[in-house]
Amino acid sequence: MQLRLGEPIYTERLASFLESLGQATIVSGPNEIELLVPDEGRPGEMARRETAIYLRVWGVLYPDADVSVIDEAAPELSRAQAVSAG
């Protein structure tokens, strides 16, 4: 699963935030993070839900940081899980 940020300044902060919650991340670009989660089945679904919760918390902490979820395993969730400043 990929996360895209609107502002590159938040990339390292978000990666550190997710890692502090036990998530495996790879910063793959100035505004991209690869989140290593299971692709399929119940574990994948649970990981996507967990990520959505973490991103909601992130949105409260950093309301001006736009994050989009790119999830090829569940494209319908990707559209629904875009987090943006209000």
N, C-alpha and C positions, 0 to 999 in steps of 0.2 A: 504494500500500500504506500502511495506517495502522498506527501503533504506539500502543498505549494503556498508560500507566503507572499503577501503583497509587498512587504518591505523586507529586504535582506537583513536589516539590522536585528530582526527577531529570530532569525534562523537558529543561531547557537543557543539562544535562550530557550526556545521551544524544545530543541533537542535535549538540552540539560534537564528541562522540566519533565519531559517524558521519561528520560533515563532515571530520574529520581523516583519515578513511579514504577520502575522495573521493566520498562519497555526497551527493546533493542532498536537503536536508531543508527542511521548512517546519513551524514550530511552529504548529499550528492550534487549540490550546486549552491550558488549564493542565496537562493530562496527556495530550495528543495530539500526535503528530508524523506528518506526511505524508512518506513516503519516495518520491521520484520515481524509479520504476523502470519498465522496459518492461512492458507488460501481457501480452503474448503471445509465443509461440514460444520458441525456444532462448534468446534474450537475457533474456526474462522469467524463465524457469526458472533460468538462471544467477544472475540478480540475487537471486532468492528464496533460493537456496542460499547465496550470499555473505552475504546479510543474516542468515540463520540462524547462520552461523559468527560473524559480528560480535556477534550477540546472546548467543552462548555465552560469548565473551570478556567481554562486558559483565557477564554473570551471575557470572563469576569475580571481576571487579573490584568489583562492587556486588551481593553475594549477597542483600541485603535489598530490592533494587529489582525489583518485579514488572513484567514487560512482556508484553503480549499482542499478537500480530500479527493484524491484520484485513486479509485479502487477498481481495478479491472475485474476482480472476482465478483463484485457486486456493484455494477455501474449505477443502479437505481438508488443505492445508498449514497453514493458519491454526490449526487445532485442534492440529496436531502441533507447532507452533513456539511454543507458549506457554512463556515463561520465567518461573519463579517461584522464590522463596526456598524452599530445601529443607525 
